[in-house]
């Protein structure tokens, strides 16, 4: 049966954005994208880890990501390690740090040289757990910055185990990209932070391409003289004990052994850069001449 008239559309047909229809990144694109992201993350890790390392920035060297399965990635994880399951949104990935390295960091945090006990414990102490939690926060923040802040604060640690088998992060056959950051400090043993990203997680992270825009820098205020890099800068300070005027005739007739009467002021100025910055009174401390500050200029 033929219609008596032609059909006429009431409104224009939908026009889909080509961006929505384009295919997602291939596996061959994901691992190089992770490598480029690791370079950005390494730069943020340097400053973020420095408070845990005595204030000095370490050298962070990201290794080339390697595609493997999760079982192979875990094959070199020791019996005691800080194994943390993270989520980016709902997509998982795992971070692991050898337990011996965690205990070295813990010893340094309590003022020690960074030694480990002769035999490693079976579980981490509460203080070690708190340190691991701090490292987890650093990794989440640095990864978010490396991804351009596009995750919207959705990166978080959801579970932690000292034995990776108890973590049950993902099936052994899961295809992952393994990424390791080597942390090098002068005069100390290097240590590493290893991450395992499932390929499906990377596909979600880089689904819309890489975000390379840097987050806005906080506004700069005046630098404090009590903070680096100025806090350790040596400044010459001069204490003027005697400042007197002598006639030229007296100076021209000076002889060895001659005694000059010099009036020492009660308030001695301290000169920095040719300008007085403080005044003080002369005294003694541990058999040395000392100045007690009485006034700031």
C-alpha contacts under 8 A as a table, 3 or more apart, distances in Angstrom:
res1	aa1	res2	aa2	distance
3	X	6	X	7.06
9	X	12	X	7.10
16	X	20	X	7.17
16	X	21	X	7.46
17	X	20	X	5.50
17	X	21	X	6.84
18	X	21	X	5.04
18	X	22	X	6.09
19	X	22	X	5.42
24	X	203	X	7.30
24	X	207	X	5.64
24	X	208	X	7.56
25	X	28	X	7.99
25	X	29	X	5.93
25	X	30	X	6.61
25	X	203	X	6.62
25	X	206	X	7.20
25	X	207	X	6.34
25	X	209	X	7.74
26	X	29	X	5.22
26	X	30	X	6.43
26	X	203	X	7.98
27	X	30	X	5.12
27	X	31	X	6.88
27	X	199	X	7.29
27	X	203	X	7.99
28	X	31	X	6.38
28	X	32	X	7.38
29	X	32	X	5.73
29	X	33	X	6.24
30	X	33	X	5.06
30	X	34	X	6.19
30	X	199	X	7.63
30	X	202	X	6.37
30	X	203	X	6.86
30	X	206	X	7.25
31	X	34	X	5.00
31	X	35	X	6.30
31	X	65	X	6.58
31	X	66	X	7.80
31	X	67	X	7.59
31	X	177	X	6.83
32	X	35	X	4.95
32	X	36	X	6.34
33	X	36	X	5.20
33	X	37	X	6.21
33	X	206	X	7.74
33	X	210	X	7.19
34	X	37	X	4.98
34	X	38	X	6.09
34	X	65	X	7.24
34	X	202	X	7.81
35	X	38	X	5.06
35	X	39	X	6.70
35	X	64	X	6.42
35	X	65	X	6.16
36	X	39	X	5.42
36	X	40	X	6.93
37	X	40	X	5.27
37	X	41	X	6.22
37	X	146	X	5.92
37	X	147	X	6.81
38	X	41	X	4.91
38	X	42	X	6.00
38	X	62	X	6.23
38	X	146	X	7.47
39	X	42	X	5.20
39	X	43	X	6.69
39	X	62	X	6.65
40	X	43	X	5.43
40	X	44	X	6.84
40	X	146	X	5.19
41	X	44	X	5.28
41	X	45	X	6.15
41	X	142	X	5.83
41	X	143	X	5.93
41	X	145	X	7.25
41	X	146	X	4.85
42	X	45	X	5.05
42	X	46	X	6.48
42	X	60	X	5.61
42	X	61	X	6.83
42	X	62	X	6.62
42	X	181	X	7.42
43	X	46	X	5.64
43	X	47	X	7.58
43	X	60	X	7.44
44	X	47	X	5.93
44	X	48	X	6.31
44	X	142	X	5.73
44	X	145	X	7.65
44	X	146	X	7.68
45	X	48	X	4.94
45	X	49	X	5.81
45	X	60	X	7.25
45	X	138	X	7.64
45	X	139	X	7.63
45	X	142	X	6.20
46	X	49	X	5.69
46	X	50	X	6.42
46	X	57	X	5.43
46	X	58	X	5.72
46	X	59	X	6.64
46	X	60	X	6.30
47	X	50	X	5.31
47	X	51	X	7.92
47	X	57	X	5.88
48	X	51	X	6.98
48	X	138	X	6.41
48	X	142	X	7.74
49	X	52	X	5.54
49	X	53	X	6.57
49	X	57	X	7.19
49	X	58	X	7.70
49	X	138	X	7.42
50	X	53	X	4.95
50	X	54	X	6.46
50	X	55	X	4.75
50	X	56	X	5.24
50	X	57	X	4.81
50	X	58	X	6.82
51	X	54	X	5.75
51	X	55	X	4.77
51	X	56	X	7.52
52	X	55	X	7.03
52	X	105	X	7.33
52	X	109	X	6.86
53	X	56	X	6.22
53	X	57	X	7.57
53	X	58	X	7.93
53	X	105	X	7.55
53	X	108	X	7.57
53	X	109	X	7.98
54	X	108	X	7.94
57	X	185	X	7.98
58	X	183	X	6.35
58	X	184	X	5.65
58	X	185	X	5.10
58	X	186	X	7.88
59	X	183	X	5.93
59	X	184	X	5.05
59	X	185	X	6.48
60	X	181	X	6.32
60	X	182	X	5.69
60	X	183	X	4.90
60	X	184	X	6.40
61	X	181	X	5.58
61	X	182	X	5.08
61	X	183	X	6.69
61	X	184	X	7.92
62	X	179	X	7.35
62	X	180	X	5.89
62	X	181	X	4.35
62	X	182	X	6.20
63	X	179	X	6.43
63	X	180	X	5.46
63	X	181	X	6.17
63	X	182	X	7.39
64	X	179	X	6.83
64	X	180	X	7.84
65	X	177	X	5.98
65	X	178	X	5.36
65	X	179	X	4.71
65	X	180	X	7.46
66	X	177	X	5.37
66	X	178	X	5.14
66	X	179	X	6.80
67	X	175	X	7.17
67	X	176	X	5.78
67	X	177	X	4.38
67	X	178	X	6.26
68	X	72	X	6.60
68	X	73	X	6.87
68	X	175	X	5.82
68	X	176	X	5.55
68	X	177	X	6.27
68	X	178	X	7.21
69	X	72	X	5.51
69	X	73	X	6.41
69	X	172	X	6.67
69	X	173	X	5.53
69	X	174	X	5.39
69	X	175	X	4.39
69	X	176	X	5.43
70	X	73	X	4.99
70	X	74	X	6.24
70	X	170	X	7.53
70	X	171	X	7.12
70	X	172	X	4.90
70	X	173	X	6.03
70	X	174	X	5.44
70	X	175	X	6.28
70	X	176	X	5.99
70	X	196	X	7.54
71	X	74	X	5.23
71	X	75	X	6.19
71	X	172	X	4.51
71	X	173	X	6.58
71	X	174	X	8.00
72	X	75	X	5.10
72	X	76	X	7.92
73	X	76	X	7.00
73	X	77	X	8.00
73	X	178	X	6.78
73	X	196	X	7.38
74	X	77	X	5.30
74	X	164	X	7.63
77	X	81	X	7.08
77	X	96	X	7.85
77	X	98	X	7.06
77	X	164	X	7.78
78	X	81	X	6.25
78	X	98	X	6.59
78	X	99	X	7.66
79	X	162	X	7.62
79	X	163	X	6.10
80	X	98	X	6.73
80	X	99	X	4.96
80	X	100	X	7.71
80	X	120	X	7.82
80	X	121	X	7.90
80	X	122	X	6.75
80	X	123	X	7.13
80	X	162	X	5.40
80	X	163	X	6.08
81	X	96	X	6.58
81	X	97	X	5.65
81	X	98	X	4.41
81	X	99	X	4.02
81	X	100	X	7.64
81	X	102	X	7.88
81	X	161	X	7.89
81	X	162	X	4.99
81	X	163	X	6.49
81	X	164	X	7.67
82	X	95	X	7.88
82	X	96	X	5.38
82	X	97	X	5.12
82	X	98	X	6.32
82	X	99	X	6.05
82	X	102	X	7.49
82	X	132	X	6.94
82	X	160	X	7.14
82	X	161	X	6.53
82	X	162	X	5.27
82	X	163	X	7.88
83	X	94	X	7.02
83	X	95	X	5.82
83	X	96	X	4.42
83	X	97	X	6.73
83	X	160	X	5.65
83	X	161	X	5.39
83	X	162	X	5.90
83	X	163	X	7.01
83	X	164	X	5.83
83	X	167	X	7.40
84	X	94	X	5.68
84	X	95	X	5.21
84	X	96	X	6.31
84	X	136	X	7.72
84	X	157	X	6.56
84	X	158	X	7.56
84	X	159	X	5.83
84	X	160	X	4.38
84	X	161	X	6.59
84	X	167	X	7.77
85	X	92	X	6.89
85	X	93	X	6.08
85	X	94	X	4.65
85	X	95	X	6.59
85	X	157	X	5.82
85	X	158	X	5.81
85	X	159	X	5.24
85	X	160	X	6.20
85	X	167	X	7.36
85	X	169	X	6.10
86	X	92	X	5.60
86	X	93	X	5.30
86	X	94	X	5.81
86	X	95	X	7.48
86	X	155	X	6.91
86	X	156	X	5.52
86	X	157	X	4.25
86	X	158	X	5.63
86	X	159	X	7.32
87	X	90	X	5.51
87	X	91	X	5.25
87	X	92	X	4.44
87	X	93	X	6.27
87	X	154	X	7.50
87	X	155	X	5.62
87	X	156	X	5.62
87	X	157	X	6.48
87	X	158	X	6.93
88	X	91	X	5.10
88	X	92	X	6.34
88	X	93	X	7.82
88	X	151	X	7.20
88	X	154	X	5.57
88	X	155	X	4.51
88	X	156	X	6.90
88	X	201	X	7.96
88	X	205	X	7.96
89	X	151	X	7.64
89	X	154	X	5.12
89	X	155	X	6.48
91	X	200	X	7.84
91	X	201	X	5.25
91	X	204	X	7.65
92	X	169	X	7.64
92	X	197	X	7.41
92	X	198	X	7.33
92	X	201	X	6.49
93	X	169	X	7.65
93	X	195	X	7.17
93	X	196	X	5.67
93	X	197	X	4.82
93	X	198	X	6.43
93	X	201	X	7.33
94	X	169	X	6.95
94	X	195	X	5.56
94	X	196	X	5.16
94	X	197	X	6.82
95	X	193	X	7.09
95	X	194	X	5.65
95	X	195	X	4.42
95	X	196	X	6.52
96	X	193	X	6.18
96	X	194	X	5.32
96	X	195	X	6.47
97	X	101	X	7.00
97	X	102	X	6.98
97	X	192	X	6.53
97	X	193	X	5.27
97	X	194	X	6.55
98	X	101	X	5.48
98	X	102	X	6.55
98	X	192	X	7.79
99	X	102	X	4.97
99	X	103	X	6.28
99	X	162	X	7.92
100	X	103	X	5.22
100	X	104	X	6.34
100	X	116	X	6.68
100	X	120	X	7.37
101	X	104	X	5.01
101	X	105	X	6.34
101	X	191	X	6.55
102	X	105	X	5.19
102	X	106	X	6.21
102	X	128	X	7.17
102	X	131	X	7.98
102	X	132	X	7.47
103	X	106	X	4.86
103	X	107	X	6.15
103	X	114	X	7.81
103	X	115	X	7.67
103	X	116	X	5.94
103	X	128	X	7.04
104	X	107	X	5.20
104	X	108	X	6.39
104	X	114	X	4.45
104	X	115	X	5.44
104	X	116	X	5.66
105	X	108	X	5.17
105	X	109	X	6.16
105	X	114	X	6.25
106	X	109	X	5.00
106	X	110	X	6.58
106	X	114	X	7.50
106	X	127	X	7.65
106	X	128	X	6.26
106	X	131	X	6.95
107	X	110	X	5.38
107	X	111	X	6.60
107	X	112	X	5.02
107	X	113	X	6.79
107	X	114	X	5.01
107	X	115	X	6.31
107	X	116	X	7.41
108	X	111	X	5.03
108	X	112	X	4.65
108	X	113	X	5.67
108	X	114	X	4.81
108	X	115	X	7.97
109	X	112	X	7.17
112	X	115	X	7.18
116	X	120	X	7.73
117	X	120	X	6.12
121	X	124	X	6.92
123	X	162	X	6.49
124	X	127	X	7.97
124	X	128	X	5.69
124	X	129	X	6.31
124	X	162	X	7.21
125	X	128	X	5.17
125	X	129	X	6.28
126	X	129	X	4.97
126	X	130	X	6.29
127	X	130	X	5.16
127	X	131	X	6.39
128	X	131	X	5.01
128	X	132	X	6.18
129	X	132	X	5.04
129	X	133	X	6.16
130	X	133	X	5.05
130	X	134	X	6.38
131	X	134	X	5.10
131	X	135	X	6.40
132	X	135	X	5.01
132	X	136	X	6.15
133	X	136	X	4.99
133	X	137	X	6.35
134	X	137	X	5.17
134	X	138	X	6.40
135	X	138	X	5.01
135	X	139	X	6.21
136	X	139	X	5.16
136	X	140	X	6.18
136	X	157	X	6.66
137	X	140	X	5.19
137	X	141	X	6.16
137	X	156	X	7.76
137	X	157	X	7.88
138	X	141	X	5.22
138	X	142	X	6.05
139	X	142	X	5.20
139	X	143	X	5.95
140	X	143	X	5.27
140	X	144	X	6.18
140	X	155	X	5.66
140	X	156	X	6.20
140	X	157	X	7.72
141	X	144	X	5.19
141	X	145	X	6.36
141	X	155	X	7.84
142	X	145	X	5.10
142	X	146	X	6.13
143	X	146	X	4.97
143	X	147	X	6.21
144	X	147	X	5.17
144	X	148	X	6.47
144	X	149	X	5.13
144	X	150	X	7.25
144	X	151	X	6.28
144	X	152	X	7.86
144	X	153	X	7.04
144	X	155	X	6.99
145	X	148	X	5.05
145	X	149	X	5.16
145	X	214	X	7.69
145	X	215	X	7.15
146	X	149	X	7.34
146	X	212	X	7.78
147	X	150	X	6.17
147	X	151	X	7.27
147	X	210	X	7.40
147	X	211	X	5.96
147	X	212	X	7.05
148	X	151	X	7.93
148	X	211	X	5.26
148	X	212	X	5.74
148	X	213	X	5.68
148	X	214	X	6.00
148	X	215	X	6.58
149	X	152	X	5.96
149	X	153	X	7.52
149	X	215	X	7.04
150	X	211	X	7.24
151	X	154	X	5.49
151	X	155	X	6.94
153	X	156	X	7.91
157	X	160	X	7.81
159	X	167	X	7.30
160	X	167	X	6.64
161	X	164	X	6.21
161	X	166	X	6.40
161	X	167	X	5.53
163	X	166	X	5.66
163	X	167	X	6.98
164	X	167	X	5.13
164	X	168	X	7.09
164	X	169	X	7.97
165	X	168	X	5.80
168	X	171	X	7.36
170	X	174	X	6.72
171	X	174	X	5.53
174	X	198	X	6.65
175	X	198	X	5.74
175	X	199	X	5.98
176	X	196	X	5.92
176	X	197	X	5.18
176	X	198	X	4.02
176	X	199	X	5.32
177	X	196	X	5.75
177	X	197	X	5.19
177	X	198	X	6.26
177	X	199	X	6.58
178	X	194	X	7.14
178	X	195	X	5.80
178	X	196	X	4.61
178	X	197	X	6.45
179	X	194	X	5.67
179	X	195	X	5.12
179	X	196	X	6.38
179	X	197	X	7.97
180	X	192	X	6.44
180	X	193	X	5.58
180	X	194	X	4.18
180	X	195	X	6.19
181	X	192	X	5.49
181	X	193	X	5.16
181	X	194	X	6.33
182	X	190	X	6.73
182	X	191	X	5.83
182	X	192	X	4.49
182	X	193	X	6.65
183	X	190	X	5.54
183	X	191	X	5.28
183	X	192	X	5.69
183	X	193	X	7.74
184	X	188	X	7.43
184	X	189	X	7.22
184	X	190	X	4.69
184	X	191	X	6.88
185	X	188	X	5.49
185	X	189	X	7.24
185	X	190	X	6.60
197	X	201	X	6.31
197	X	202	X	6.60
198	X	201	X	5.15
198	X	202	X	6.52
199	X	202	X	5.09
199	X	203	X	6.18
200	X	203	X	4.96
200	X	204	X	6.46
201	X	204	X	5.23
201	X	205	X	6.23
202	X	205	X	4.92
202	X	206	X	5.95
202	X	207	X	7.91
203	X	206	X	5.42
203	X	207	X	5.42
204	X	207	X	4.98
205	X	208	X	7.84
206	X	209	X	4.93
206	X	210	X	5.80
223	X	227	X	7.60
224	X	227	X	5.54
224	X	230	X	7.73
225	X	228	X	7.67
225	X	230	X	5.50
225	X	231	X	5.46
226	X	230	X	6.94
226	X	231	X	4.75
227	X	230	X	6.12
227	X	231	X	5.00
228	X	231	X	5.19
228	X	232	X	7.12
229	X	232	X	6.79
229	X	233	X	7.47
230	X	233	X	5.19
235	X	272	X	7.57
236	X	272	X	6.49
236	X	273	X	7.73
237	X	270	X	6.51
237	X	271	X	5.74
237	X	272	X	5.16
237	X	273	X	7.99
238	X	270	X	5.54
238	X	271	X	4.97
238	X	272	X	6.66
239	X	268	X	6.68
239	X	269	X	5.92
239	X	270	X	4.58
239	X	271	X	6.31
240	X	243	X	6.81
240	X	268	X	6.09
240	X	269	X	5.78
240	X	270	X	6.54
240	X	271	X	7.48
241	X	264	X	6.19
241	X	265	X	7.28
241	X	268	X	5.99
241	X	269	X	7.82
242	X	262	X	7.03
242	X	263	X	7.02
242	X	264	X	5.74
242	X	265	X	7.47
244	X	262	X	7.56
246	X	250	X	6.54
246	X	251	X	6.78
247	X	250	X	5.48
247	X	251	X	6.58
248	X	251	X	5.10
248	X	252	X	6.07
249	X	252	X	5.20
249	X	253	X	6.49
250	X	253	X	5.36
250	X	254	X	6.44
251	X	254	X	5.40
254	X	258	X	6.86
255	X	258	X	5.55
265	X	268	X	6.12
266	X	280	X	7.82
266	X	281	X	5.70
266	X	282	X	7.20
267	X	279	X	5.77
267	X	280	X	5.23
267	X	281	X	5.21
267	X	282	X	7.84
268	X	279	X	5.31
268	X	280	X	5.19
268	X	281	X	5.93
268	X	282	X	7.23
268	X	291	X	8.00
269	X	276	X	6.14
269	X	277	X	7.62
269	X	278	X	5.98
269	X	279	X	4.39
269	X	280	X	6.58
270	X	276	X	5.48
270	X	277	X	5.91
270	X	278	X	5.28
270	X	279	X	5.83
270	X	280	X	7.75
271	X	274	X	5.79
271	X	275	X	5.28
271	X	276	X	4.33
271	X	277	X	5.98
271	X	278	X	7.53
272	X	275	X	5.43
272	X	276	X	6.18
272	X	277	X	6.36
276	X	279	X	7.78
276	X	297	X	6.59
277	X	296	X	6.13
277	X	297	X	4.91
278	X	293	X	6.95
278	X	294	X	7.72
278	X	295	X	5.58
278	X	296	X	4.18
278	X	297	X	4.93
279	X	293	X	5.90
279	X	294	X	5.90
279	X	295	X	5.10
279	X	296	X	6.33
279	X	297	X	7.34
280	X	291	X	5.65
280	X	292	X	5.05
280	X	293	X	4.14
280	X	294	X	4.75
280	X	295	X	6.51
281	X	291	X	5.41
281	X	292	X	5.33
281	X	293	X	6.77
281	X	294	X	6.93
282	X	289	X	7.10
282	X	290	X	5.91
282	X	291	X	4.78
282	X	292	X	6.65
283	X	289	X	5.92
283	X	290	X	5.07
283	X	291	X	5.89
283	X	292	X	7.14
284	X	287	X	6.24
284	X	288	X	5.41
284	X	289	X	4.58
284	X	290	X	4.93
284	X	291	X	7.74
285	X	288	X	5.21
285	X	289	X	6.35
285	X	290	X	5.82
293	X	296	X	7.61
